[in-house]
Amino acid sequence: MTEKKRSTKAIWRDPDDAPELTAEFFKSADLFEGTKLKARGRPKSATTKEAVKLRLDADVLAALRASGDGWQTRINDTLRASLKLAGRV
């Protein structure tokens, strides 16, 4: 009998009844490096950001959003430059 995944119940016991290994299966399968489970997604950053609520004039916000993806990062960079803070790591 195969070892169960943490969140998946085995629906078969005989290896001959195992589900087909499709591309979709491998897309969602856990990835291991040796015996260690490798985390999926974006790696943890050395520096963290804090979510804040900021009130902006509607026209300012519209102009920032119209500048395209990454507008929040550009706000952060502009504030950092205006405060003369050291650049990101």
Backbone atoms as SQL, in Angstrom:
CREATE TABLE atoms (id INTEGER PRIMARY KEY, chain TEXT, resi INTEGER, resn TEXT, atom TEXT, x REAL, y REAL, z REAL);
INSERT INTO atoms VALUES
  (1, 'A', 1, 'MET', 'N', 0.839, -1.182, 0.000),
  (2, 'A', 1, 'MET', 'CA', 0.000, 0.000, 0.000),
  (3, 'A', 1, 'MET', 'C', 0.882, 1.243, 0.000),
  (4, 'A', 2, 'THR', 'N', 0.483, 2.268, -0.720),
  (5, 'A', 2, 'THR', 'CA', 1.287, 3.484, -0.801),
  (6, 'A', 2, 'THR', 'C', 1.030, 4.382, 0.398),
  (7, 'A', 3, 'GLU', 'N', 2.018, 5.228, 0.692),
  (8, 'A', 3, 'GLU', 'CA', 1.874, 6.193, 1.788),
  (9, 'A', 3, 'GLU', 'C', 0.959, 7.331, 1.329),
  (10, 'A', 4, 'LYS', 'N', 0.039, 7.736, 2.187),
  (11, 'A', 4, 'LYS', 'CA', -0.914, 8.786, 1.840),
  (12, 'A', 4, 'LYS', 'C', -0.251, 10.154, 1.917),
  (13, 'A', 5, 'LYS', 'N', -0.652, 11.050, 0.999),
  (14, 'A', 5, 'LYS', 'CA', -0.260, 12.456, 1.096),
  (15, 'A', 5, 'LYS', 'C', -0.993, 13.054, 2.281),
  (16, 'A', 6, 'ARG', 'N', -0.485, 14.157, 2.767),
  (17, 'A', 6, 'ARG', 'CA', -1.084, 14.798, 3.934),
  (18, 'A', 6, 'ARG', 'C', -2.572, 15.068, 3.758),
  (19, 'A', 7, 'SER', 'N', -2.970, 15.610, 2.608),
  (20, 'A', 7, 'SER', 'CA', -4.346, 16.063, 2.454),
  (21, 'A', 7, 'SER', 'C', -5.163, 15.218, 1.483),
  (22, 'A', 8, 'THR', 'N', -4.584, 14.164, 0.949),
  (23, 'A', 8, 'THR', 'CA', -5.281, 13.369, -0.047),
  (24, 'A', 8, 'THR', 'C', -5.545, 11.967, 0.480),
  (25, 'A', 9, 'LYS', 'N', -6.798, 11.560, 0.431),
  (26, 'A', 9, 'LYS', 'CA', -7.130, 10.195, 0.825),
  (27, 'A', 9, 'LYS', 'C', -6.902, 9.284, -0.367),
  (28, 'A', 10, 'ALA', 'N', -6.288, 8.138, -0.107),
  (29, 'A', 10, 'ALA', 'CA', -6.070, 7.169, -1.173),
  (30, 'A', 10, 'ALA', 'C', -7.405, 6.563, -1.560),
  (31, 'A', 11, 'ILE', 'N', -7.692, 6.552, -2.853),
  (32, 'A', 11, 'ILE', 'CA', -8.955, 5.976, -3.321),
  (33, 'A', 11, 'ILE', 'C', -8.702, 4.621, -3.977),
  (34, 'A', 12, 'TRP', 'N', -7.473, 4.140, -3.907),
  (35, 'A', 12, 'TRP', 'CA', -7.132, 2.858, -4.482),
  (36, 'A', 12, 'TRP', 'C', -6.106, 2.185, -3.592),
  (37, 'A', 13, 'ARG', 'N', -6.059, 0.873, -3.642),
  (38, 'A', 13, 'ARG', 'CA', -5.094, 0.125, -2.831),
  (39, 'A', 13, 'ARG', 'C', -4.162, -0.708, -3.711),
  (40, 'A', 14, 'ASP', 'N', -4.659, -1.227, -4.779),
  (41, 'A', 14, 'ASP', 'CA', -3.865, -2.063, -5.666),
  (42, 'A', 14, 'ASP', 'C', -3.121, -1.160, -6.658),
  (43, 'A', 15, 'PRO', 'N', -1.785, -1.296, -6.779),
  (44, 'A', 15, 'PRO', 'CA', -1.037, -0.461, -7.722),
  (45, 'A', 15, 'PRO', 'C', -1.565, -0.539, -9.157),
  (46, 'A', 16, 'ASP', 'N', -2.207, -1.642, -9.519),
  (47, 'A', 16, 'ASP', 'CA', -2.769, -1.749, -10.865),
  (48, 'A', 16, 'ASP', 'C', -3.964, -0.813, -11.049),
  (49, 'A', 17, 'ASP', 'N', -4.572, -0.371, -9.949),
  (50, 'A', 17, 'ASP', 'CA', -5.715, 0.528, -10.007),
  (51, 'A', 17, 'ASP', 'C', -5.308, 1.998, -9.850),
  (52, 'A', 18, 'ALA', 'N', -4.038, 2.267, -9.830),
  (53, 'A', 18, 'ALA', 'CA', -3.552, 3.642, -9.630),
  (54, 'A', 18, 'ALA', 'C', -4.042, 4.543, -10.773),
  (55, 'A', 19, 'PRO', 'N', -4.309, 5.816, -10.465),
  (56, 'A', 19, 'PRO', 'CA', -4.751, 6.731, -11.517),
  (57, 'A', 19, 'PRO', 'C', -3.635, 6.987, -12.528),
  (58, 'A', 20, 'GLU', 'N', -4.033, 7.387, -13.717),
  (59, 'A', 20, 'GLU', 'CA', -3.064, 7.689, -14.771),
  (60, 'A', 20, 'GLU', 'C', -2.252, 8.917, -14.387),
  (61, 'A', 21, 'LEU', 'N', -0.956, 8.896, -14.648),
  (62, 'A', 21, 'LEU', 'CA', -0.078, 10.022, -14.337),
  (63, 'A', 21, 'LEU', 'C', -0.069, 10.989, -15.523),
  (64, 'A', 22, 'THR', 'N', -0.952, 11.953, -15.446),
  (65, 'A', 22, 'THR', 'CA', -1.097, 12.929, -16.525),
  (66, 'A', 22, 'THR', 'C', -0.289, 14.185, -16.220),
  (67, 'A', 23, 'ALA', 'N', -0.197, 15.084, -17.185),
  (68, 'A', 23, 'ALA', 'CA', 0.485, 16.363, -16.986),
  (69, 'A', 23, 'ALA', 'C', -0.193, 17.154, -15.868),
  (70, 'A', 24, 'GLU', 'N', -1.507, 17.065, -15.781),
  (71, 'A', 24, 'GLU', 'CA', -2.260, 17.757, -14.728),
  (72, 'A', 24, 'GLU', 'C', -1.864, 17.229, -13.344),
  (73, 'A', 25, 'PHE', 'N', -1.649, 15.922, -13.230),
  (74, 'A', 25, 'PHE', 'CA', -1.224, 15.325, -11.969),
  (75, 'A', 25, 'PHE', 'C', 0.113, 15.920, -11.533),
  (76, 'A', 26, 'PHE', 'N', 1.075, 15.968, -12.450),
  (77, 'A', 26, 'PHE', 'CA', 2.407, 16.473, -12.109),
  (78, 'A', 26, 'PHE', 'C', 2.408, 17.971, -11.832),
  (79, 'A', 27, 'LYS', 'N', 1.474, 18.685, -12.441),
  (80, 'A', 27, 'LYS', 'CA', 1.366, 20.127, -12.216),
  (81, 'A', 27, 'LYS', 'C', 1.009, 20.429, -10.762),
  (82, 'A', 28, 'SER', 'N', 0.210, 19.567, -10.135),
  (83, 'A', 28, 'SER', 'CA', -0.229, 19.814, -8.763),
  (84, 'A', 28, 'SER', 'C', 0.465, 18.914, -7.738),
  (85, 'A', 29, 'ALA', 'N', 1.385, 18.079, -8.168),
  (86, 'A', 29, 'ALA', 'CA', 2.046, 17.144, -7.254),
  (87, 'A', 29, 'ALA', 'C', 3.053, 17.868, -6.358),
  (88, 'A', 30, 'ASP', 'N', 3.270, 17.324, -5.159),
  (89, 'A', 30, 'ASP', 'CA', 4.281, 17.865, -4.252),
  (90, 'A', 30, 'ASP', 'C', 5.662, 17.597, -4.838),
  (91, 'A', 31, 'LEU', 'N', 6.584, 18.529, -4.616),
  (92, 'A', 31, 'LEU', 'CA', 7.949, 18.406, -5.118),
  (93, 'A', 31, 'LEU', 'C', 8.885, 18.234, -3.931),
  (94, 'A', 32, 'PHE', 'N', 9.700, 17.207, -3.974),
  (95, 'A', 32, 'PHE', 'CA', 10.640, 16.932, -2.892),
  (96, 'A', 32, 'PHE', 'C', 12.064, 17.087, -3.392),
  (97, 'A', 33, 'GLU', 'N', 12.933, 17.600, -2.500),
  (98, 'A', 33, 'GLU', 'CA', 14.375, 17.579, -2.719),
  (99, 'A', 33, 'GLU', 'C', 14.915, 16.611, -1.677),
  (100, 'A', 34, 'GLY', 'N', 15.212, 15.396, -2.102),
  (101, 'A', 34, 'GLY', 'CA', 15.545, 14.337, -1.154),
  (102, 'A', 34, 'GLY', 'C', 14.286, 13.974, -0.398),
  (103, 'A', 35, 'THR', 'N', 14.330, 14.108, 0.933),
  (104, 'A', 35, 'THR', 'CA', 13.149, 13.814, 1.743),
  (105, 'A', 35, 'THR', 'C', 12.441, 15.087, 2.204),
  (106, 'A', 36, 'LYS', 'N', 12.958, 16.242, 1.808),
  (107, 'A', 36, 'LYS', 'CA', 12.376, 17.515, 2.248),
  (108, 'A', 36, 'LYS', 'C', 11.390, 18.037, 1.201),
  (109, 'A', 37, 'LEU', 'N', 10.179, 18.407, 1.670),
  (110, 'A', 37, 'LEU', 'CA', 9.172, 18.979, 0.795),
  (111, 'A', 37, 'LEU', 'C', 9.604, 20.377, 0.377),
  (112, 'A', 38, 'LYS', 'N', 9.636, 20.619, -0.918),
  (113, 'A', 38, 'LYS', 'CA', 10.042, 21.930, -1.429),
  (114, 'A', 38, 'LYS', 'C', 8.795, 22.803, -1.540),
  (115, 'A', 39, 'ALA', 'N', 8.863, 23.975, -0.935),
  (116, 'A', 39, 'ALA', 'CA', 7.718, 24.888, -0.949),
  (117, 'A', 39, 'ALA', 'C', 7.499, 25.431, -2.353),
  (118, 'A', 40, 'ARG', 'N', 6.224, 25.589, -2.717),
  (119, 'A', 40, 'ARG', 'CA', 5.884, 26.171, -4.008),
  (120, 'A', 40, 'ARG', 'C', 5.689, 27.661, -3.850),
  (121, 'A', 41, 'GLY', 'N', 5.688, 28.354, -4.967),
  (122, 'A', 41, 'GLY', 'CA', 5.385, 29.780, -4.951),
  (123, 'A', 41, 'GLY', 'C', 6.616, 30.644, -4.806),
  (124, 'A', 42, 'ARG', 'N', 6.354, 31.897, -4.585),
  (125, 'A', 42, 'ARG', 'CA', 7.413, 32.891, -4.480),
  (126, 'A', 42, 'ARG', 'C', 8.209, 32.670, -3.195),
  (127, 'A', 43, 'PRO', 'N', 9.548, 32.723, -3.273),
  (128, 'A', 43, 'PRO', 'CA', 10.346, 32.523, -2.059),
  (129, 'A', 43, 'PRO', 'C', 10.152, 33.677, -1.074),
  (130, 'A', 44, 'LYS', 'N', 10.358, 33.391, 0.192),
  (131, 'A', 44, 'LYS', 'CA', 10.238, 34.413, 1.228),
  (132, 'A', 44, 'LYS', 'C', 11.302, 35.476, 1.011),
  (133, 'A', 45, 'SER', 'N', 10.904, 36.726, 1.156),
  (134, 'A', 45, 'SER', 'CA', 11.811, 37.848, 0.978),
  (135, 'A', 45, 'SER', 'C', 12.562, 38.119, 2.275),
  (136, 'A', 46, 'ALA', 'N', 13.796, 38.597, 2.157),
  (137, 'A', 46, 'ALA', 'CA', 14.575, 38.967, 3.331),
  (138, 'A', 46, 'ALA', 'C', 13.965, 40.202, 3.992),
  (139, 'A', 47, 'THR', 'N', 13.399, 41.080, 3.189),
  (140, 'A', 47, 'THR', 'CA', 12.737, 42.261, 3.728),
  (141, 'A', 47, 'THR', 'C', 11.242, 42.103, 3.533),
  (142, 'A', 48, 'THR', 'N', 10.483, 42.495, 4.529),
  (143, 'A', 48, 'THR', 'CA', 9.044, 42.368, 4.437),
  (144, 'A', 48, 'THR', 'C', 8.414, 43.736, 4.261),
  (145, 'A', 49, 'LYS', 'N', 7.220, 43.742, 3.721),
  (146, 'A', 49, 'LYS', 'CA', 6.470, 44.981, 3.567),
  (147, 'A', 49, 'LYS', 'C', 5.247, 44.903, 4.450),
  (148, 'A', 50, 'GLU', 'N', 4.745, 46.052, 4.807),
  (149, 'A', 50, 'GLU', 'CA', 3.589, 46.124, 5.685),
  (150, 'A', 50, 'GLU', 'C', 2.423, 46.731, 4.931),
  (151, 'A', 51, 'ALA', 'N', 1.276, 46.093, 5.021),
  (152, 'A', 51, 'ALA', 'CA', 0.072, 46.614, 4.379),
  (153, 'A', 51, 'ALA', 'C', -0.452, 47.792, 5.192),
  (154, 'A', 52, 'VAL', 'N', -0.754, 48.901, 4.503),
  (155, 'A', 52, 'VAL', 'CA', -1.299, 50.089, 5.161),
  (156, 'A', 52, 'VAL', 'C', -2.475, 50.604, 4.354),
  (157, 'A', 53, 'LYS', 'N', -3.315, 51.366, 5.004),
  (158, 'A', 53, 'LYS', 'CA', -4.406, 52.029, 4.296),
  (159, 'A', 53, 'LYS', 'C', -3.960, 53.468, 4.082),
  (160, 'A', 54, 'LEU', 'N', -4.022, 53.914, 2.847),
  (161, 'A', 54, 'LEU', 'CA', -3.548, 55.240, 2.478),
  (162, 'A', 54, 'LEU', 'C', -4.627, 55.931, 1.668),
  (163, 'A', 55, 'ARG', 'N', -4.998, 57.123, 2.064),
  (164, 'A', 55, 'ARG', 'CA', -6.025, 57.868, 1.352),
  (165, 'A', 55, 'ARG', 'C', -5.344, 58.811, 0.363),
  (166, 'A', 56, 'LEU', 'N', -5.688, 58.665, -0.917),
  (167, 'A', 56, 'LEU', 'CA', -5.130, 59.494, -1.985),
  (168, 'A', 56, 'LEU', 'C', -6.269, 60.175, -2.732),
  (169, 'A', 57, 'ASP', 'N', -5.955, 61.302, -3.336),
  (170, 'A', 57, 'ASP', 'CA', -6.943, 61.958, -4.198),
  (171, 'A', 57, 'ASP', 'C', -7.266, 61.020, -5.358),
  (172, 'A', 58, 'ALA', 'N', -8.514, 61.058, -5.801),
  (173, 'A', 58, 'ALA', 'CA', -8.974, 60.153, -6.860),
  (174, 'A', 58, 'ALA', 'C', -8.160, 60.310, -8.138),
  (175, 'A', 59, 'ASP', 'N', -7.821, 61.551, -8.512),
  (176, 'A', 59, 'ASP', 'CA', -7.074, 61.753, -9.750),
  (177, 'A', 59, 'ASP', 'C', -5.638, 61.242, -9.635),
  (178, 'A', 60, 'VAL', 'N', -5.056, 61.345, -8.439),
  (179, 'A', 60, 'VAL', 'CA', -3.702, 60.825, -8.222),
  (180, 'A', 60, 'VAL', 'C', -3.714, 59.304, -8.342),
  (181, 'A', 61, 'LEU', 'N', -4.670, 58.674, -7.681),
  (182, 'A', 61, 'LEU', 'CA', -4.776, 57.216, -7.737),
  (183, 'A', 61, 'LEU', 'C', -5.043, 56.734, -9.162),
  (184, 'A', 62, 'ALA', 'N', -5.920, 57.427, -9.880),
  (185, 'A', 62, 'ALA', 'CA', -6.220, 57.037, -11.265),
  (186, 'A', 62, 'ALA', 'C', -4.977, 57.130, -12.135),
  (187, 'A', 63, 'ALA', 'N', -4.191, 58.185, -11.956),
  (188, 'A', 63, 'ALA', 'CA', -2.965, 58.346, -12.748),
  (189, 'A', 63, 'ALA', 'C', -1.955, 57.249, -12.424),
  (190, 'A', 64, 'LEU', 'N', -1.832, 56.899, -11.149),
  (191, 'A', 64, 'LEU', 'CA', -0.894, 55.844, -10.756),
  (192, 'A', 64, 'LEU', 'C', -1.312, 54.501, -11.341),
  (193, 'A', 65, 'ARG', 'N', -2.589, 54.178, -11.224),
  (194, 'A', 65, 'ARG', 'CA', -3.074, 52.903, -11.765),
  (195, 'A', 65, 'ARG', 'C', -2.961, 52.865, -13.285),
  (196, 'A', 66, 'ALA', 'N', -3.160, 54.000, -13.921),
  (197, 'A', 66, 'ALA', 'CA', -3.065, 54.068, -15.386),
  (198, 'A', 66, 'ALA', 'C', -1.638, 53.858, -15.869),
  (199, 'A', 67, 'SER', 'N', -0.670, 54.034, -14.969),
  (200, 'A', 67, 'SER', 'CA', 0.731, 53.858, -15.362),
  (201, 'A', 67, 'SER', 'C', 1.092, 52.383, -15.547),
  (202, 'A', 68, 'GLY', 'N', 0.166, 51.488, -15.200),
  (203, 'A', 68, 'GLY', 'CA', 0.376, 50.071, -15.479),
  (204, 'A', 68, 'GLY', 'C', 0.744, 49.262, -14.251),
  (205, 'A', 69, 'ASP', 'N', 0.991, 47.974, -14.504),
  (206, 'A', 69, 'ASP', 'CA', 1.360, 47.065, -13.421),
  (207, 'A', 69, 'ASP', 'C', 2.608, 47.560, -12.715),
  (208, 'A', 70, 'GLY', 'N', 2.658, 47.323, -11.426),
  (209, 'A', 70, 'GLY', 'CA', 3.813, 47.735, -10.633),
  (210, 'A', 70, 'GLY', 'C', 3.670, 49.128, -10.054),
  (211, 'A', 71, 'TRP', 'N', 2.464, 49.709, -10.140),
  (212, 'A', 71, 'TRP', 'CA', 2.301, 51.085, -9.673),
  (213, 'A', 71, 'TRP', 'C', 2.517, 51.203, -8.172),
  (214, 'A', 72, 'GLN', 'N', 2.194, 50.187, -7.400),
  (215, 'A', 72, 'GLN', 'CA', 2.422, 50.245, -5.957),
  (216, 'A', 72, 'GLN', 'C', 3.914, 50.219, -5.643),
  (217, 'A', 73, 'THR', 'N', 4.663, 49.437, -6.388),
  (218, 'A', 73, 'THR', 'CA', 6.114, 49.406, -6.205),
  (219, 'A', 73, 'THR', 'C', 6.720, 50.751, -6.570),
  (220, 'A', 74, 'ARG', 'N', 6.197, 51.367, -7.632),
  (221, 'A', 74, 'ARG', 'CA', 6.706, 52.697, -8.019),
  (222, 'A', 74, 'ARG', 'C', 6.392, 53.744, -6.953),
  (223, 'A', 75, 'ILE', 'N', 5.228, 53.640, -6.301),
  (224, 'A', 75, 'ILE', 'CA', 4.924, 54.551, -5.193),
  (225, 'A', 75, 'ILE', 'C', 5.951, 54.365, -4.089),
  (226, 'A', 76, 'ASN', 'N', 6.230, 53.126, -3.738),
  (227, 'A', 76, 'ASN', 'CA', 7.208, 52.830, -2.694),
  (228, 'A', 76, 'ASN', 'C', 8.576, 53.400, -3.060),
  (229, 'A', 77, 'ASP', 'N', 9.007, 53.194, -4.297),
  (230, 'A', 77, 'ASP', 'CA', 10.311, 53.701, -4.735),
  (231, 'A', 77, 'ASP', 'C', 10.349, 55.231, -4.716),
  (232, 'A', 78, 'THR', 'N', 9.246, 55.873, -5.115),
  (233, 'A', 78, 'THR', 'CA', 9.182, 57.337, -5.111),
  (234, 'A', 78, 'THR', 'C', 9.243, 57.876, -3.683),
  (235, 'A', 79, 'LEU', 'N', 8.506, 57.254, -2.777),
  (236, 'A', 79, 'LEU', 'CA', 8.562, 57.678, -1.372),
  (237, 'A', 79, 'LEU', 'C', 9.956, 57.464, -0.788),
  (238, 'A', 80, 'ARG', 'N', 10.562, 56.325, -1.112),
  (239, 'A', 80, 'ARG', 'CA', 11.913, 56.034, -0.631),
  (240, 'A', 80, 'ARG', 'C', 12.892, 57.099, -1.113),
  (241, 'A', 81, 'ALA', 'N', 12.801, 57.476, -2.393),
  (242, 'A', 81, 'ALA', 'CA', 13.698, 58.489, -2.948),
  (243, 'A', 81, 'ALA', 'C', 13.446, 59.859, -2.314),
  (244, 'A', 82, 'SER', 'N', 12.175, 60.218, -2.119),
  (245, 'A', 82, 'SER', 'CA', 11.869, 61.529, -1.556),
  (246, 'A', 82, 'SER', 'C', 12.314, 61.647, -0.096),
  (247, 'A', 83, 'LEU', 'N', 12.362, 60.517, 0.606),
  (248, 'A', 83, 'LEU', 'CA', 12.826, 60.510, 1.989),
  (249, 'A', 83, 'LEU', 'C', 14.330, 60.272, 2.102),
  (250, 'A', 84, 'LYS', 'N', 14.960, 60.096, 0.936),
  (251, 'A', 84, 'LYS', 'CA', 16.403, 59.852, 0.858),
  (252, 'A', 84, 'LYS', 'C', 16.819, 58.634, 1.704),
  (253, 'A', 85, 'LEU', 'N', 16.039, 57.557, 1.556),
  (254, 'A', 85, 'LEU', 'CA', 16.352, 56.304, 2.239),
  (255, 'A', 85, 'LEU', 'C', 17.195, 55.429, 1.324),
  (256, 'A', 86, 'ALA', 'N', 17.950, 54.541, 1.913),
  (257, 'A', 86, 'ALA', 'CA', 18.792, 53.631, 1.124),
  (258, 'A', 86, 'ALA', 'C', 17.905, 52.760, 0.240),
  (259, 'A', 87, 'GLY', 'N', 18.450, 52.340, -0.895),
  (260, 'A', 87, 'GLY', 'CA', 17.705, 51.511, -1.834),
  (261, 'A', 87, 'GLY', 'C', 17.406, 50.143, -1.287),
  (262, 'A', 88, 'ARG', 'N', 16.538, 49.425, -2.006),
  (263, 'A', 88, 'ARG', 'CA', 16.179, 48.066, -1.599),
  (264, 'A', 88, 'ARG', 'C', 17.367, 47.140, -1.726),
  (265, 'A', 89, 'VAL', 'N', 17.322, 46.081, -0.959),
  (266, 'A', 89, 'VAL', 'CA', 18.399, 45.066, -0.969),
  (267, 'A', 89, 'VAL', 'C', 18.297, 44.213, -2.192);
